[in-house]
Amino acid sequence: MENFKYVCGIDEAGRGPLAGPVTAACVVLPGDFPVELLNDSKKLSEKKRAALETLIKEKALAYGIAESSHTEIDEINILQASLLAMQRAFNAMVQMLCEKGLLKSAEESELANIFAIIDGTFVPQIGVNAKAEPKADGKYPEVMAASILAKTCRDRKMCEYAKLYPEYGYEKHKGYPTKAHREICQKIGPSPIQRLSFDYKK
């Protein structure tokens, strides 16, 4: 990784829920970022995640956040939708690098300056040197930062959906398969953002 100009971390949030999108983020941190503040987003309180989200967006050399919708998840399956969201997040990050003048273009010769670390076991189609590693979100600062941006963005989106569909309680469980979530789906049927390919009736 030391041979590359930029190292980006990529992670997703929302593979397990029964409703809503899967969200991914891609982050390049500067050398002076206070990495000791970072951790896997799941191990941070909501308040700490929010504070770190602001810090990451202020200090990052570049970042991108993107999603795959519940309909895309149903069409191509959750793994492929997660990889697609990661690809979109990476492309958004590259665009920011270009806008800041840190990359000349998104051409292959310029992308050779980037190395990507992905949390998980699969690498999305991003056209750069990369490695996928399980639990990378607890090991690499760039991936920790990506996990925080993905989580905070998705949670915010689910709270917005909660205002549209208040009976489903999305502000509480964010679409994850809680008992309350399953019970309301059984009682009144799936919400408009339900992943119909997931078994929400158990």
C-alpha positions in Angstrom: 0.0 0.0 0.0 2.9 2.3 0.6 3.6 2.3 -3.1 0.3 4.1 -3.8 -0.5 7.8 -3.6 -3.9 7.2 -2.2 -5.4 4.4 0.0 -9.2 4.3 0.2 -11.4 2.2 2.5 -14.8 0.9 1.4 -17.5 -0.5 3.6 -21.3 -0.9 3.5 -24.2 -0.7 6.0 -27.5 -2.4 5.7 -27.0 -5.9 4.3 -29.1 -7.5 7.1 -32.2 -5.3 7.2 -35.6 -6.4 5.8 -36.3 -2.9 4.3 -34.6 0.1 2.8 -31.4 0.5 0.8 -27.9 -0.9 1.4 -25.5 2.1 1.7 -21.7 2.2 1.0 -19.0 4.7 1.5 -15.4 5.1 0.3 -12.9 7.3 2.1 -9.4 8.6 1.6 -7.9 10.1 4.8 -5.0 12.5 5.1 -1.8 11.5 6.9 -2.6 13.8 9.8 -6.1 12.5 10.5 -6.6 11.6 14.2 -7.1 7.9 13.5 -7.1 7.0 17.2 -10.7 8.4 17.3 -12.0 5.9 14.8 -13.4 2.4 15.3 -15.9 0.1 13.6 -19.1 2.0 13.4 -21.0 -0.8 15.2 -18.8 -0.2 18.3 -19.5 3.5 18.5 -22.4 5.3 20.1 -24.8 7.2 17.8 -23.5 10.4 19.3 -19.8 9.5 18.6 -20.7 8.4 15.0 -22.4 11.7 14.3 -19.4 13.7 15.6 -17.0 11.5 13.6 -19.1 11.8 10.5 -18.7 15.6 10.6 -14.9 15.3 11.3 -14.4 12.8 8.4 -16.3 14.9 6.0 -14.3 18.0 7.0 -10.8 16.4 7.0 -11.0 13.6 4.4 -9.0 14.1 1.2 -12.1 12.7 -0.6 -15.1 10.5 0.1 -18.1 9.1 -1.7 -21.4 7.7 -0.4 -23.9 5.8 -2.4 -26.6 3.2 -2.2 -28.5 0.4 -3.9 -32.3 0.6 -3.4 -34.6 -2.1 -2.0 -35.8 -2.7 -5.6 -32.3 -3.2 -6.8 -31.6 -5.6 -3.9 -34.7 -7.7 -5.0 -33.6 -7.7 -8.6 -29.9 -8.6 -8.3 -29.6 -10.0 -4.7 -28.1 -8.3 -1.6 -24.5 -9.3 -2.4 -24.5 -7.8 -5.9 -26.4 -4.7 -4.7 -23.8 -4.2 -1.9 -21.0 -4.4 -4.5 -22.9 -2.0 -6.8 -23.3 0.5 -3.9 -19.5 0.2 -3.2 -18.7 0.8 -6.9 -20.9 3.9 -6.9 -19.3 5.2 -3.7 -15.8 4.6 -5.1 -16.7 6.5 -8.3 -18.1 9.4 -6.2 -14.8 9.5 -4.2 -12.8 9.6 -7.4 -14.9 12.4 -8.7 -14.1 14.4 -5.5 -10.4 13.7 -5.9 -10.6 15.1 -9.5 -12.7 18.1 -8.4 -10.0 18.9 -5.8 -7.2 18.6 -8.3 -5.8 15.6 -6.5 -6.3 13.4 -9.6 -6.0 14.7 -13.1 -8.8 12.5 -14.3 -10.7 9.2 -13.8 -8.6 7.5 -16.5 -6.9 4.2 -15.9 -3.5 5.7 -15.7 -4.6 8.0 -12.9 -6.5 5.3 -11.0 -3.3 3.3 -10.8 -2.4 5.8 -8.0 -5.2 4.3 -5.8 -5.3 1.2 -3.6 -8.6 0.1 -2.1 -9.3 -1.9 1.0 -12.8 -3.4 1.2 -14.5 -4.8 4.3 -15.7 -8.3 3.4 -14.6 -11.1 1.0 -15.5 -9.6 -2.4 -14.0 -6.7 -4.4 -16.4 -4.5 -6.4 -15.7 -3.6 -10.0 -13.7 -0.5 -9.5 -10.7 -1.0 -11.7 -7.9 -0.4 -9.2 -5.5 -2.5 -7.1 -7.5 -3.7 -4.2 -8.0 -6.3 -1.5 -11.0 -7.6 0.4 -10.5 -8.5 4.0 -13.1 -9.6 6.6 -13.3 -7.4 9.6 -11.3 -4.7 7.9 -13.6 -2.1 9.5 -11.9 -2.9 12.8 -8.4 -2.8 11.5 -7.9 0.0 8.9 -8.7 3.6 9.6 -9.9 4.3 6.1 -12.4 1.4 6.3 -13.5 2.5 9.8 -14.2 5.9 8.4 -16.1 4.4 5.5 -18.2 2.3 7.9 -19.1 5.4 9.9 -20.2 7.4 6.8 -22.2 4.5 5.5 -23.9 3.8 8.8 -24.8 7.4 9.6 -26.1 8.0 6.1 -28.3 5.0 6.1 -29.6 5.6 9.6 -30.6 9.1 8.5 -32.3 7.8 5.4 -34.3 5.3 7.5 -35.4 8.0 9.9 -36.7 9.9 6.8 -38.6 6.8 5.8 -40.0 6.6 9.3 -41.8 10.0 8.7 -43.3 8.6 5.5 -44.3 5.3 7.0 -44.6 5.9 10.8 -46.4 2.7 11.6 -43.3 0.6 10.8 -41.0 2.2 13.4 -38.0 2.6 11.1 -36.6 5.3 13.4 -36.1 2.6 16.1 -34.9 -0.5 14.2 -33.7 1.0 10.9 -35.3 -1.9 9.0 -33.4 -4.7 10.8 -35.3 -7.9 11.5 -36.6 -7.1 15.0 -39.6 -8.8 16.5 -41.6 -5.5 16.2 -40.6 -5.1 12.6 -41.7 -8.6 11.6 -45.0 -8.3 13.6 -46.1 -5.0 11.9 -45.3 -6.5 8.5 -47.5 -9.6 9.4 -50.2 -7.3 10.7 -50.5 -4.7 7.9 -48.3 -6.1 5.1 -45.0 -5.0 3.8 -44.1 -1.3 3.6 -43.3 0.4 0.2 -39.5 0.0 0.9 -39.7 -3.6 2.0 -37.2 -6.0 0.5 -39.6 -8.5 -0.9 -36.9 -11.1 -1.6 -36.2 -11.3 2.2 -38.4 -13.3 4.4 -40.0 -10.6 6.6 -42.9 -12.9 7.8 -40.9 -15.1 10.2 
